[in-house]
Amino acid sequence: MPTIDLNADLGEGFGRWRLADEEEVLPLVTSASIACGFHAGDPVTMRRSVALARRHGVTVGAHPGYRDLAGFGRRDLAASPAEITADVLYQIGALAAVCHAEGVPLRYVKPHGALYNRAATDAATADAIAEGVRLADPSLALLGLAGSELVAAADRAGLRAVGEAFADRAYLADGTLAPRNLLGAVLADTDAVVRQALDVVRAGHVRTLDGGTHLLRAASLCVHGDNPHAVALLRALRSALAEAGVRVAPFAAPSDVPPAA
């Protein structure tokens, strides 16, 4: 039976503002990438999200980004590799402390936004991220765009590399995500999202904006937590995957299982 992880980027509120209904999203995913305070999130939000993930038996990962609250981490900043490594290390450390307080093991790291997109094609950025993860905890998996420089950097650093595909984002011919300012870059139609997810799981490819296809191998599918249709899309995905005989399960151990000795 084919297996796929479903992940969402969560904990992306700040103070009194929340972007996702995490009580509705978390029962539908198997992994949650929690913002660490640079692009979104704050200590109270982080702790709430981690506690909710544990309640629902969802694997927890760190979701570090550029230091860009105003731009939600989606602006490409001029950060050096040394700065990126330090910033990733710092953010993982913050979430790891919260996870420790909540009795939840931290299992993986997935960069956010512009940092993620730059690491998909820029080896220096990808290596800087991988080094930050390695320094924080070499047992952590590094989740990155399938077939990207970030996945290759995880391999070079001796980390567990996990390829990711997106159910709710369009792709360019080279396998990178279509920039959000392009028409059709974000998929909101339920049928399109389900079709793309099934293409990834059953055929190992995605359709691209130019009408072609791009081959990929992914162990995890993402639906963005800040997508206003996230709950409906995830429900439709769970139903379609079950109907297609696909098992939904985390790529890493769930949060209610203690880490191996």
C-alpha positions in Angstrom: 0.0 0.0 0.0 1.5 3.4 -0.9 2.0 5.8 2.0 2.2 9.6 2.2 2.6 12.1 5.0 0.4 15.1 5.1 1.9 18.2 6.6 0.8 21.8 7.3 2.7 24.9 8.3 1.2 26.0 11.6 1.8 28.2 14.6 1.9 31.1 12.2 -0.1 33.6 14.2 1.3 36.3 16.4 -0.1 37.6 19.7 -3.9 37.8 19.3 -3.8 37.1 15.6 -4.2 33.5 14.2 -4.0 32.4 10.6 -5.3 28.9 10.9 -7.9 27.0 12.8 -5.5 24.5 14.2 -8.1 22.6 16.1 -9.6 21.8 12.7 -6.4 21.3 10.8 -4.4 19.1 13.2 -6.7 16.1 13.2 -6.3 16.0 9.4 -2.5 16.1 9.1 0.2 13.8 10.3 3.0 16.4 10.6 3.0 20.0 11.7 5.8 22.5 10.9 5.6 25.1 13.7 6.8 28.6 13.1 9.7 29.6 15.4 9.2 33.4 15.9 11.1 34.9 13.0 8.5 35.0 10.2 5.5 34.3 12.5 4.8 32.8 15.9 5.7 33.9 19.4 6.4 31.8 22.6 2.8 31.5 23.6 1.6 30.6 20.1 4.4 28.1 19.7 3.6 26.4 23.0 -0.1 26.3 22.2 0.6 24.7 18.8 2.9 22.1 20.2 0.5 21.1 22.9 -2.3 20.8 20.3 -0.1 18.7 18.1 0.6 16.3 20.9 -3.1 16.1 21.8 -3.8 14.9 18.2 -0.8 12.6 17.9 0.8 14.8 15.2 4.6 14.8 14.5 6.2 18.2 15.3 8.8 19.9 13.2 10.5 23.3 13.3 9.6 25.9 10.6 12.4 28.5 10.6 12.4 31.4 8.2 14.0 34.7 7.5 13.8 37.4 10.2 10.8 39.0 8.5 7.6 39.4 10.6 6.4 42.2 8.4 6.7 40.2 5.2 5.7 36.9 6.7 9.1 35.5 5.6 8.2 35.6 2.0 10.7 38.4 1.1 14.1 37.2 -0.1 16.6 38.9 2.3 20.3 39.4 1.8 21.5 37.0 4.6 25.0 35.5 4.5 25.4 31.7 4.9 26.8 32.3 8.4 23.8 34.3 9.3 21.4 31.7 7.9 23.1 28.9 9.9 22.9 30.9 13.1 19.3 31.9 12.5 18.2 28.4 11.8 20.1 27.1 14.8 18.5 29.8 17.0 15.0 29.0 15.8 15.3 25.3 16.2 16.6 25.8 19.7 13.6 27.9 20.6 11.1 25.3 19.4 13.1 22.5 20.9 12.9 24.2 24.4 9.1 24.5 23.9 8.8 20.8 22.8 10.9 19.8 25.8 8.6 21.7 28.2 5.5 20.0 26.6 7.1 16.5 26.5 7.0 16.4 22.7 10.0 15.2 20.7 11.1 17.5 17.8 11.5 15.3 14.7 12.3 17.4 11.7 13.0 20.9 10.2 11.3 22.5 7.2 12.4 26.0 6.2 9.7 28.6 5.4 8.9 30.8 2.5 11.6 32.7 0.7 14.3 30.9 2.7 12.8 27.5 1.5 12.6 28.7 -2.1 16.1 30.1 -2.2 17.5 26.8 -0.7 15.7 24.9 -3.5 18.1 26.3 -6.1 21.1 27.9 -4.2 23.5 25.3 -2.8 25.2 27.8 -0.4 21.9 28.6 1.2 20.9 25.0 1.3 24.2 24.0 2.9 23.9 26.8 5.5 20.4 25.5 6.5 21.7 21.9 6.7 24.6 23.0 8.9 22.2 24.8 11.3 20.1 21.6 11.6 23.2 19.5 12.1 24.5 21.7 14.8 21.2 21.8 16.6 20.5 18.0 16.4 21.9 15.7 13.7 19.0 13.2 14.4 16.5 15.7 12.9 15.2 15.1 9.4 15.4 17.9 6.9 12.2 18.4 4.8 12.7 20.1 1.5 11.3 20.5 -2.0 11.7 17.1 -3.7 14.7 17.0 -6.0 16.0 20.3 -4.8 19.4 21.6 -3.6 18.0 21.5 0.0 17.5 17.7 -0.2 21.0 17.3 -1.7 22.4 19.5 1.1 20.8 17.3 3.8 22.5 14.3 2.2 25.9 16.1 2.2 25.5 17.0 5.9 24.6 13.4 6.8 21.1 14.3 7.7 18.0 12.3 6.8 16.6 14.0 3.7 12.9 13.9 3.1 11.4 15.1 -0.2 8.2 17.2 -0.1 5.6 18.1 -2.7 2.8 20.7 -2.5 -0.8 19.9 -3.1 -1.9 23.5 -3.2 0.9 25.2 -5.2 1.6 25.2 -8.9 5.0 24.2 -10.3 7.3 25.6 -13.0 8.9 23.3 -15.6 12.1 23.1 -13.6 10.3 21.6 -10.6 10.4 24.8 -8.5 7.2 26.4 -7.1 5.6 29.1 -9.2 6.1 32.5 -7.6 3.0 33.7 -5.8 2.6 36.7 -8.1 1.9 34.5 -11.1 -1.7 33.7 -12.0 -2.6 30.2 -10.8 0.4 29.9 -8.5 -1.8 29.0 -5.5 -4.4 26.2 -6.1 -7.7 26.7 -4.4 -9.9 24.4 -6.5 -10.5 21.2 -4.6 -10.5 19.0 -7.7 -7.1 20.5 -8.8 -5.6 19.9 -5.4 -6.8 16.3 -5.2 -5.6 15.6 -8.7 -2.2 17.0 -8.0 -1.8 15.0 -4.8 -2.8 11.8 -6.5 -0.4 12.5 -9.4 2.4 12.8 -6.8 1.5 9.7 -4.9 0.5 7.4 -7.8 2.5 8.7 -10.8 5.5 10.5 -9.2 4.9 13.7 -11.1 3.2 17.1 -11.0 1.7 19.0 -13.9 3.5 22.3 -14.6 2.1 25.7 -15.6 3.5 25.4 -19.1 1.4 22.2 -19.6 4.1 19.7 -19.1 5.0 17.4 -16.2 7.8 17.2 -13.8 9.0 13.9 -12.2 9.5 13.9 -8.5 9.6 11.5 -5.5 8.0 12.8 -2.3 7.4 11.3 1.1 5.3 14.3 2.3 2.5 16.4 0.9 1.9 20.0 2.1 -1.3 22.0 2.3 -0.5 25.5 3.7 -2.1 26.2 7.0 -2.7 29.9 6.0 -4.7 28.7 3.0 -8.3 29.9 3.8 -9.6 26.6 2.4 -7.1 24.4 4.2 -9.6 22.4 6.2 -11.9 21.7 3.3 -8.9 20.8 1.1 -7.4 18.4 3.7 -10.8 16.7 4.2 -11.1 16.2 0.5 -7.5 14.9 0.3 -8.0 12.4 3.1 -11.1 11.1 1.4 -9.5 10.8 -2.0 -6.3 9.2 -0.7 -8.3 6.6 1.2 -10.4 5.8 -1.8 -7.3 5.4 -3.9 -5.8 3.0 -1.3 -3.1 5.3 -0.1 -2.2 5.1 3.6 -1.7 8.5 5.3 1.1 8.3 7.9 3.9 10.5 9.3 7.4 10.1 7.7 8.8 10.5 11.3 7.6 9.1 14.6 4.5 10.8 16.0 4.8 13.3 18.8 3.2 11.0 21.5 6.0 8.4 21.0 9.2 9.1 23.0 12.4 9.4 21.0 14.4 6.2 20.7 17.2 5.7 23.2 
